[in-house]
Structures are given as C-alpha cells and as structure tokens.
C-alpha cells in the first residue's frame, strides 16, 4: 500500500483554495426589451417549444410503432413501413399543437427564463 500516491504529494498547490471571481459583477448586462420585442421573443419561444415537443412526441411514437407488423388483411405492407416516419412526424406535430403532454410549457418557461423574461 505504500505505492499509493496522495494528491498532496502530486502537487502541493492542489489542496489550496483558489480565488474566485464574482461573475455577476463582470457580466455584461442586457438592454431592457421593449414591449414589442418582448412579445416577439415570447412568440418565438412558444413556437420553438411547440416544435421541440412535436419532435419529442414523434420520436416516442416512432419507438412505439417500431415493433408493429405492417402485414395482415388491413396492413399497408412495405409502403406503410416506408412512410411510417412521416406519419409519426405528423402525429407528433398535431399532438403538440393540440396541447401535447405539457412539455412545451416547461420548455417555453425555461427559454424565457434564459432570456431574462418571466
């Protein structure tokens, strides 16, 4: 066990505290947005959040339909398999547009928080 090297023997300065800088004092401040710009940012954030939720739902639907066989008397065969990704994209977008699962609201809130809007 004597072959183990302690961090203190590697570097004598490793365990010493490092001075930190308060970034809130040095960070540049953003100019305040007017009402028109804030409304535009909110609209764009809502659209981005809805698109994100649509893509998320589309991915989840693709995973769900992955094991479904497209044969049988009412199956679409190879055509259904080829166009299934387009169908799940459309279904995900429609689900998100009609309210989705609530993911868009959370994403929109976080986007606005990062922009300095609440």
C-alpha positions as CSV (number, residue, x, y, z in Angstrom):
1,X,0.0,0.0,0.0
2,X,3.0,2.3,0.2
3,X,3.0,2.6,-3.6
4,X,-0.2,4.8,-3.5
5,X,0.4,8.5,-4.2
6,X,-1.6,11.0,-2.3
7,X,-2.9,14.2,-4.0
8,X,-0.7,16.3,-1.7
9,X,2.5,14.6,-3.0
10,X,1.5,15.2,-6.6
11,X,1.0,18.9,-6.3
12,X,1.4,21.0,-3.1
13,X,-1.0,23.6,-4.5
14,X,-3.7,21.1,-5.3
15,X,-5.4,21.3,-2.0
16,X,-5.1,25.1,-1.6
17,X,-8.2,27.3,-2.2
18,X,-8.3,29.1,-5.5
19,X,-9.6,32.7,-5.5
20,X,-12.8,33.1,-7.4
21,X,-14.2,36.0,-9.3
22,X,-17.8,37.1,-8.9
23,X,-19.1,36.8,-12.4
24,X,-22.3,38.7,-11.7
25,X,-20.3,41.9,-11.3
26,X,-18.3,41.4,-14.5
27,X,-21.0,40.0,-16.8
28,X,-22.4,42.5,-19.4
29,X,-26.0,43.5,-18.8
30,X,-28.6,43.1,-21.5
31,X,-30.5,46.2,-22.5
32,X,-34.1,46.1,-21.4
33,X,-36.5,44.9,-24.2
34,X,-39.5,47.0,-25.2
35,X,-43.0,45.5,-25.2
36,X,-42.9,44.7,-28.9
37,X,-39.6,42.9,-28.7
38,X,-40.6,41.0,-25.6
39,X,-43.9,39.9,-27.3
40,X,-41.9,38.7,-30.3
41,X,-39.5,36.8,-28.1
42,X,-42.4,35.2,-26.3
43,X,-44.0,34.1,-29.6
44,X,-40.7,32.7,-30.9
45,X,-40.2,30.8,-27.6
46,X,-43.7,29.4,-27.8
47,X,-43.1,28.2,-31.4
48,X,-39.7,26.7,-30.6
49,X,-41.1,24.9,-27.5
50,X,-44.0,23.5,-29.6
51,X,-41.7,22.3,-32.3
52,X,-39.5,20.7,-29.7
53,X,-42.5,18.9,-28.1
54,X,-43.6,17.8,-31.6
55,X,-40.2,16.2,-32.3
56,X,-40.1,14.6,-28.9
57,X,-43.6,13.1,-29.4
58,X,-42.6,12.0,-32.9
59,X,-39.6,10.2,-31.6
60,X,-41.6,8.5,-28.9
61,X,-44.2,7.4,-31.4
62,X,-41.6,6.0,-33.7
63,X,-40.2,3.9,-30.9
64,X,-43.8,2.7,-30.1
65,X,-44.6,1.7,-33.7
66,X,-41.2,0.1,-34.2
67,X,-42.4,-3.4,-33.3
68,X,-45.7,-3.2,-35.1
69,X,-46.0,-5.5,-38.1
70,X,-47.5,-4.0,-41.3
71,X,-48.9,-7.2,-42.7
72,X,-52.3,-8.9,-42.5
73,X,-55.5,-8.2,-44.3
74,X,-55.6,-4.5,-43.4
75,X,-51.9,-3.8,-43.2
76,X,-50.1,-1.4,-45.5
77,X,-47.2,-3.7,-46.2
78,X,-43.9,-2.2,-47.3
79,X,-45.5,1.1,-48.2
80,X,-46.7,1.6,-44.6
81,X,-43.2,0.7,-43.3
82,X,-41.6,3.3,-45.6
83,X,-44.0,6.1,-44.7
84,X,-44.3,5.4,-41.0
85,X,-41.8,8.1,-40.1
86,X,-43.8,10.7,-41.9
87,X,-47.0,9.5,-40.2
88,X,-45.3,9.7,-36.7
89,X,-44.0,13.2,-37.5
90,X,-47.4,14.4,-38.5
91,X,-49.0,12.8,-35.4
92,X,-46.4,14.3,-33.1
93,X,-46.9,17.8,-34.6
94,X,-50.7,17.5,-34.2
95,X,-50.5,16.2,-30.7
96,X,-48.2,19.1,-29.7
97,X,-50.5,21.6,-31.5
98,X,-53.5,20.4,-29.5
99,X,-51.8,20.7,-26.1
100,X,-49.4,17.7,-26.1
101,X,-48.2,16.4,-22.8
102,X,-47.2,19.7,-21.2
103,X,-43.6,19.6,-22.3
104,X,-43.9,22.7,-24.4
105,X,-45.0,24.8,-21.5
106,X,-42.0,23.8,-19.4
107,X,-39.5,24.3,-22.3
108,X,-41.1,27.8,-23.1
109,X,-40.8,28.8,-19.5
110,X,-37.1,27.8,-19.4
111,X,-36.4,29.6,-22.7
112,X,-38.0,32.8,-21.4
113,X,-36.0,32.5,-18.1
114,X,-32.8,32.2,-20.1
115,X,-33.8,35.4,-22.0
116,X,-34.4,37.3,-18.8
117,X,-38.2,37.3,-19.3
118,X,-40.7,35.7,-16.9
